[in-house]
Structure formats: structure tokens, C-alpha cells
Amino acid sequence: MVSITQYNLDKIENLLEELGYKVRYEKGNFKTGACVIQNSKVIVVNKFSNLEIKINSLIQLIKEFEFLKEDLDEKQWAFYKSLLKTND
């Protein structure tokens, strides 16, 4: 379980950035806390969501992606694997 802190949100954002994704915070009619803009590497997060929803939404998206170990350094890979083990 990832604790709900700004530090962990920053770590998730850094992980996604290293993987080539851009995370943007905007207002909108979201059914969930975040979405990927079709056919792009841009993730839009509802800026009005609380910290827990932002973190859980990004983790949920990360679980839908597949990354290779070569894409990340050792620390980032370990963090990525820990996110995959997070319960829904």
C-alpha cells in the first residue's frame, strides 16, 4: 500500500515522466480521477480530486501500462513493481 502523501504523488509523477508521459492537472467532466488522452502520452488528472484519488487514479493507469525493466533505473523499477502490487 502506498501512503497518501504529496511525496508519493511526486514519485509517481516522476516515474511517469521518466517513461515519457506528461501529467497535467485540469478541470473537466471526469468519470474517474484521471485519463490518458487517446493515442498520446498525456495523462490528465482532475485537479479538483483529493490527494488519495489522484494517487489511486495514477496507480490504476500505471497498472494498465506495460513497461520493460530497461525503461527505468533500478530504484524506479522497484517503485514501479511496488505500485503493481498495490490493492485496488
N, C-alpha and C positions, 0 to 999 in steps of 0.2 A: 504494500500500500504506500502510495506517495503522499506525504503530508501536504496539506493545503497551505502553501506559503508562496509569497511572491518569488522567493529564491528558486523554488521548484518550477514555477511558471517560466522564469527566465531560463532555466536549464533546458526546459522543453523547447522553448523558442530557439535557443542556440543550437540544439540538436537538429531541429527542422531547417534552420538556416544553413547548417553545415551540409545538409542533404539537398540543398538547392531550393528549398521552399521559402516563400516570403509570407510572413504572418502579418495581417492587417487587422486593426480593430475598427469596426464601423457599426453604425446603427442599421437595422434592417428588419425585415419580417422573417426571422429565423424560426424554423420548427425545432432546431437544435441549437446548441451554443456556438457551433462553427460549421463551416462547409468549405469544400475545395471548389474553386471556380473551374468550371468544366474545361478539360484539356489544358490546364495550366498548372503551375507550381505555386499558386497563390491560395492561401488559406485565409478566409475571412471569419473573424470571430466577433460575435455580438458584443459590442463594447459595454453594453448595459448589464451583461451577465455578471454574477458574482464570481469571485476567485475560484471557488470549487467547480462551478460549471465550466469556466474557461479551461481549467486544468483537465477535468474529466472529458470534455469535448475534444481537446487536442490529443489526449491519450487514445480516445476511441478512433480518431482518424489515423493515428500512427499505427494502430493495430490492423488497419485496412491496407496499409502500405507494406511492401516487402523491400528490405534493404539488404545489401551484402556487407559482410564484415569489412571488406576492403574500402567501403564508403566512409568509414568512421575510424577515428583513433580508438585506442584500447578503452579509455575512460568513457568515451561517448558510446561505444558498443556495449559496454557493461550497463550503462544507464538505459540504453535502448532496450536491452534484454529484460531489465527490471520492469520497464513500463509494460512490456508484453505480458508479464506475469500478474499485472495489476488486475484485480477483480472488477467487474463491471458494476 
